[in-house]
Amino acid sequence: MPDNVMDSRPRHTWVASLISTLVTLPLAFVALAFTMLSPMACDPCSEAESDRFSRSFDPAWTVFCCGLVLALIALVTSWVLNRRRPPACVALAVLAPGTVVLAWVVFMSLVDWP
């Protein structure tokens, strides 16, 4: 493309990726810390409650970790698509923190709390 032709694409789509990074990474850290500490909720449980909690915690932990990986993929992809596809970049930048919140909500609903 010649230099004298104006580019019609938005130039500041990187701001969406930057804000998403500044929100997603601390949010994922806090959610991960909470989920890692959540087995302590069953410390005073009986043997039967502890077994029930462990059976529900293990698949919920797997689902949560997969959700965090999806959020990271969305975040990295938003940076990669920054210049090529600005609307997709903004959509993925919004999707990344939403994925962390959704993964945490699914984790909380899958665990059989004592």
Stockholm file with secondary structure:
# STOCKHOLM 1.0

chainA/1-114         MPDNVMDSRPRHTWVASLISTLVTLPLAFVALAFTMLSPMACDPCSEAESDRFSRSFDPAWTVFCCGLVLALIALVTSWVLNRRRPPACVALAVLAPGTVVLAWVVFMSLVDWP
#=GR chainA/1-114 SS CCTTSCCCSCSCTHHHHHHHHHHHHHHHHHHHHHHHHGGGGGTTCCHHHHHHHHHHHHHHHHHHHHHHHHHHHHHHHHHHTTTTCHHHHHHHHHHHHHHHHHHHHHHHHHSCCC
#=GC SS_cons         CCTTSCCCSCSCTHHHHHHHHHHHHHHHHHHHHHHHHGGGGGTTCCHHHHHHHHHHHHHHHHHHHHHHHHHHHHHHHHHHTTTTCHHHHHHHHHHHHHHHHHHHHHHHHHSCCC
//
